[in-house]
């Protein structure tokens, strides 16, 4: 049986998901939901979401701007359609609880696009944390940065959703992967303190830099730096335990984890294309969940909980005070 997929959004990430679906399901039928035609496509196009949903897709991939995620997801959920929603779930909590209620009633499969949970290197770190390789986690320092105009040189960066407040842009939401994998590795967040601002001359109306401190229920703490400004893309982590430390470097042709304890140093290298493979792994996980073979690795609850942390970060930066979750 030919499976039908509806893709909401035809930007960079939407096109990436289409390529992966065609690889995993070569005979599938691909439909696009778009508000207007901006570039040509080879797929069936719908400008009315209701008409597209009447085609009975097996799943809708929600890959439009963040501020529009919930509207599309609600309409698809009401029709009983499974959902893959790009991260972050939304830019606010409006409609989120209503979506949750519908999904529970209709037993719909939902995955949220925090693809870094599928990184081989981060899963290696998680396994070692669970095995207490470095003992109890005391603190962590995470950072991510990349110059926004370099994200997609073929596009005007100022027109991207990442650059626009009304579309749910800004580093806190757009780079919320760090908030998500911090929760995944260290547990639930208890308190948040944050600073954020636009400190560059980029033509954007959102924050381009944020520094965040998270305190977890476990009493460990993490500081996270994120920005749109680093000319050399960088993603790193340093985790300190009471019996050693781990570092992760994902920069310029390097993807490695170093574990240091009192008596040893162990360096483990991972494939440079580790990140690229996560997109295939997460869609594969989603499709297997639809078939009942597994559960979504990043379900709706995880998406909601990470969104709540991101919104607490934004609130803390705005009011210049600690925010409790």
C-alpha positions as CSV (number, residue, x, y, z in Angstrom):
1,X,0.0,0.0,0.0
2,X,1.3,3.4,-1.0
3,X,1.7,5.7,2.1
4,X,0.8,9.4,1.8
5,X,2.7,12.0,3.7
6,X,1.7,15.7,4.0
7,X,4.6,18.1,4.5
8,X,3.7,21.5,6.0
9,X,6.4,23.8,5.0
10,X,8.9,23.7,2.1
11,X,12.0,25.3,3.5
12,X,15.3,23.7,4.2
13,X,14.2,21.3,6.9
14,X,11.0,20.4,5.0
15,X,13.0,19.5,1.9
16,X,15.4,17.4,4.1
17,X,12.5,15.4,5.6
18,X,11.0,14.8,2.1
19,X,14.4,13.4,1.0
20,X,14.5,11.1,4.0
21,X,10.9,9.9,3.5
22,X,11.6,9.1,-0.2
23,X,14.7,7.1,0.9
24,X,12.8,5.2,3.6
25,X,9.5,4.9,1.7
26,X,10.5,5.1,-2.0
27,X,6.9,4.4,-3.2
28,X,5.3,7.0,-1.0
29,X,3.0,9.8,-2.1
30,X,4.3,13.3,-1.1
31,X,2.0,16.3,-0.7
32,X,2.8,19.8,0.3
33,X,0.8,22.3,2.3
34,X,1.9,25.9,1.5
35,X,0.4,29.3,2.1
36,X,1.7,30.5,-1.2
37,X,3.9,29.3,-4.1
38,X,7.4,30.7,-3.7
39,X,9.5,28.1,-5.5
40,X,8.6,25.3,-7.9
41,X,8.2,21.8,-6.6
42,X,7.6,18.4,-8.1
43,X,5.0,17.4,-5.6
44,X,1.2,17.8,-5.2
45,X,0.6,21.2,-3.7
46,X,-2.4,22.3,-1.5
47,X,-3.1,25.8,-0.3
48,X,-6.0,24.7,1.9
49,X,-5.0,22.5,4.8
50,X,-8.5,21.0,5.1
51,X,-8.4,19.8,1.4
52,X,-4.9,18.3,1.9
53,X,-6.1,16.4,5.0
54,X,-9.0,14.9,3.0
55,X,-6.4,12.9,1.1
56,X,-5.9,10.8,4.3
57,X,-2.2,11.1,4.8
58,X,-0.6,8.6,7.2
59,X,1.3,11.4,8.8
60,X,1.9,15.2,8.6
61,X,5.4,16.6,8.9
62,X,5.0,20.0,10.5
63,X,8.1,21.9,9.3
64,X,6.7,25.4,8.9
65,X,7.7,28.4,11.1
66,X,7.6,27.7,14.8
67,X,4.7,30.1,15.5
68,X,2.5,28.1,13.1
69,X,3.2,24.6,14.4
70,X,0.3,24.3,16.7
71,X,-2.3,25.5,14.3
72,X,-1.3,22.9,11.7
73,X,-0.9,20.2,14.3
74,X,-4.4,20.8,15.8
75,X,-6.1,20.6,12.4
76,X,-4.2,17.4,11.5
77,X,-4.9,15.8,15.0
78,X,-8.6,16.4,14.7
79,X,-8.5,14.3,11.5
80,X,-6.6,11.5,13.3
81,X,-3.4,12.1,11.5
82,X,0.0,11.1,13.1
83,X,2.4,14.0,13.6
84,X,6.0,14.7,13.3
85,X,6.5,18.3,14.6
86,X,9.8,20.1,14.1
87,X,11.4,21.6,17.2
88,X,10.5,23.6,19.1
89,X,6.9,22.5,19.6
90,X,5.8,26.2,19.6
91,X,6.8,29.7,20.7
92,X,4.2,29.8,23.5
93,X,1.8,27.5,25.3
94,X,-1.3,28.6,23.4
95,X,-3.2,25.6,22.2
96,X,-0.6,23.1,23.5
97,X,-2.9,21.5,26.2
98,X,-5.8,21.3,23.7
99,X,-3.5,19.5,21.3
100,X,-2.4,17.1,24.0
101,X,-6.1,16.3,24.8
102,X,-6.9,15.5,21.2
103,X,-3.9,13.4,20.7
104,X,-4.7,11.3,23.8
105,X,-8.3,10.9,22.8
106,X,-7.4,9.7,19.3
107,X,-4.3,7.7,20.2
108,X,-2.2,9.6,17.7
109,X,1.6,9.1,17.4
110,X,3.6,12.2,17.8
111,X,7.4,12.8,17.5
112,X,9.2,16.1,18.1
113,X,12.2,17.0,16.0
114,X,14.9,17.1,18.7
115,X,17.2,15.0,16.4
116,X,20.3,15.4,18.6
117,X,18.9,12.7,20.9
118,X,19.8,10.4,18.1
119,X,23.5,11.4,18.0
120,X,25.7,8.4,18.5
121,X,28.2,10.6,20.5
122,X,25.5,12.0,22.9
123,X,24.0,8.5,23.4
124,X,27.5,7.4,24.4
125,X,27.7,10.2,26.9
126,X,24.3,9.3,28.3
127,X,25.2,5.7,28.7
128,X,28.4,6.6,30.6
129,X,26.5,9.0,32.8
130,X,24.0,6.3,33.7
131,X,26.9,3.9,34.4
132,X,28.4,6.5,36.7
133,X,31.7,6.5,34.8
134,X,32.5,9.9,36.2
135,X,30.4,9.6,39.3
136,X,27.6,12.0,40.3
137,X,27.2,14.9,37.9
138,X,28.1,18.2,39.7
139,X,27.9,20.7,36.8
140,X,28.1,21.1,33.1
141,X,29.0,23.7,30.6
142,X,27.4,23.5,27.1
143,X,27.8,25.9,24.2
144,X,26.6,26.3,20.6
145,X,27.2,29.0,18.0
146,X,27.1,29.6,14.3
147,X,26.9,32.7,12.3
148,X,23.3,33.1,11.2
149,X,24.0,34.4,7.6
150,X,26.0,31.2,7.0
151,X,23.2,28.8,7.9
152,X,21.9,28.9,4.3
153,X,24.0,31.2,2.1
154,X,21.5,30.9,-0.7
155,X,18.8,32.7,1.4
156,X,18.5,36.2,2.8
157,X,19.0,35.4,6.5
158,X,16.8,38.3,7.6
159,X,13.8,36.6,6.0
160,X,14.3,33.3,7.8
161,X,12.0,32.3,10.7
162,X,15.1,32.2,13.0
163,X,15.5,36.0,12.5
164,X,11.9,37.0,13.2
165,X,10.1,37.3,16.5
166,X,6.6,36.9,15.0
167,X,7.6,33.5,13.6
168,X,9.1,32.2,16.8
169,X,12.8,32.9,16.1
170,X,15.7,33.8,18.3
171,X,18.5,31.7,19.7
172,X,16.6,30.5,22.7
173,X,13.9,28.7,20.7
174,X,15.9,28.0,17.5
175,X,18.8,26.5,19.4
176,X,16.8,24.9,22.1
177,X,18.5,21.6,21.3
178,X,20.9,22.4,24.1
179,X,18.0,22.9,26.5
180,X,16.5,19.6,25.4
181,X,19.6,17.4,25.6
182,X,20.5,19.0,29.0
183,X,17.1,17.7,30.3
184,X,17.8,14.4,28.6
185,X,21.2,13.9,30.2
186,X,20.7,15.6,33.6
187,X,17.0,15.3,34.4
188,X,14.3,17.8,35.0
189,X,14.9,21.5,35.5
190,X,13.9,23.1,38.8
191,X,15.0,26.7,38.3
192,X,16.3,29.0,35.5
193,X,18.3,32.2,35.3
194,X,19.2,33.8,32.0
195,X,20.5,36.7,30.1
196,X,19.8,37.4,26.4
197,X,20.1,40.3,24.0
198,X,20.7,41.3,20.4
199,X,24.3,42.5,20.5
200,X,25.3,42.3,16.9
201,X,24.4,44.4,13.8
202,X,22.5,41.5,12.2
203,X,19.2,42.5,10.6
204,X,17.0,40.6,13.0
205,X,14.5,41.5,15.7
206,X,15.3,38.7,18.1
207,X,18.0,37.8,20.6
208,X,21.3,36.7,19.0
209,X,23.0,35.7,22.2
210,X,21.8,33.9,25.4
211,X,23.6,32.7,28.5
212,X,21.5,30.4,30.7
213,X,21.9,28.7,34.0
214,X,19.8,25.7,34.8
215,X,19.4,24.1,38.2
216,X,18.1,20.5,38.1
217,X,16.1,18.5,40.6
218,X,19.2,16.5,41.2
219,X,20.9,19.7,42.5
220,X,23.4,19.7,39.7
221,X,23.7,22.8,37.5
222,X,24.4,23.6,33.9
223,X,25.4,26.8,32.1
224,X,24.5,27.1,28.5
225,X,25.8,29.6,26.0
226,X,24.1,30.0,22.6
227,X,24.6,32.5,19.8
228,X,24.1,33.4,16.1
229,X,27.5,35.0,15.9
230,X,30.4,32.5,15.9
231,X,32.0,32.5,12.5
232,X,33.4,29.0,13.1
233,X,30.5,26.7,14.0
234,X,31.0,25.1,17.3
235,X,29.1,22.8,19.6
236,X,30.8,21.5,22.8
237,X,30.0,20.2,26.3
238,X,32.0,19.7,29.5
239,X,30.5,17.6,32.2
240,X,32.1,17.5,35.6
241,X,31.4,14.6,38.0
242,X,32.7,13.8,41.5
243,X,34.9,11.1,40.0
244,X,36.0,12.6,36.7
245,X,34.8,14.6,33.7
246,X,33.7,14.2,30.1
247,X,34.1,16.6,27.2
248,X,32.3,16.5,23.8
249,X,33.6,18.4,20.8
250,X,31.5,18.7,17.6
251,X,33.4,21.2,15.7
252,X,35.1,21.5,12.3
253,X,35.5,17.9,11.2
254,X,35.8,16.7,14.8
255,X,33.3,14.6,16.8
256,X,34.8,13.1,19.9
257,X,34.1,12.4,23.5
258,X,36.9,12.4,26.1
259,X,36.5,10.8,29.5
260,X,39.0,11.7,32.2
261,X,39.1,10.0,35.6
262,X,41.9,10.0,38.2
263,X,43.6,7.1,36.7
264,X,42.8,7.2,32.9
265,X,42.0,9.2,29.8
266,X,39.9,7.7,27.1
267,X,39.1,9.4,23.8
268,X,36.4,8.0,21.6
269,X,35.8,9.4,18.0
270,X,32.5,9.3,16.2
271,X,31.6,9.7,12.5
272,X,31.7,13.2,11.2
273,X,28.3,12.7,9.6
274,X,26.8,11.7,12.9
275,X,24.5,14.8,12.9
276,X,23.4,14.2,9.3
277,X,22.3,10.6,10.2
278,X,20.2,11.8,13.1
279,X,17.5,13.1,10.7
280,X,17.1,9.7,9.1
281,X,17.1,8.0,12.5
282,X,14.4,10.2,13.9
283,X,12.1,9.7,10.9
284,X,12.8,6.0,10.9
285,X,11.8,6.0,14.6
286,X,8.6,7.9,13.9
287,X,7.6,5.5,11.1
288,X,8.3,2.4,13.3
289,X,6.2,4.0,16.0
290,X,3.3,4.4,13.6
291,X,3.6,0.7,12.8
292,X,3.5,-0.1,16.5
293,X,7.1,-1.5,16.5
294,X,8.5,1.0,19.0
295,X,7.7,4.3,20.8
296,X,8.7,7.8,19.8
297,X,12.1,8.6,21.3
298,X,11.0,12.2,21.7
299,X,7.3,12.3,22.4
300,X,4.9,15.1,23.0
301,X,5.6,15.3,26.7
302,X,9.3,15.7,26.0
303,X,8.5,18.5,23.5
304,X,6.2,20.2,26.0
305,X,8.7,20.0,28.9
306,X,11.6,21.4,26.8
307,X,9.3,24.2,25.6
308,X,8.4,25.1,29.1
309,X,12.1,25.4,29.9
310,X,12.7,27.6,26.9
311,X,9.9,29.9,27.8
312,X,11.2,30.1,31.4
313,X,14.5,31.1,29.9
314,X,12.9,33.8,27.9
315,X,10.9,35.0,30.9
316,X,14.0,35.1,33.1
317,X,16.0,37.1,30.6
318,X,13.1,39.6,30.3
319,X,12.4,40.1,34.0
320,X,16.0,39.7,35.1
321,X,15.0,37.3,37.8
322,X,15.2,33.6,38.6
323,X,12.2,31.6,37.3
324,X,11.0,28.4,38.9
325,X,9.4,25.6,36.9
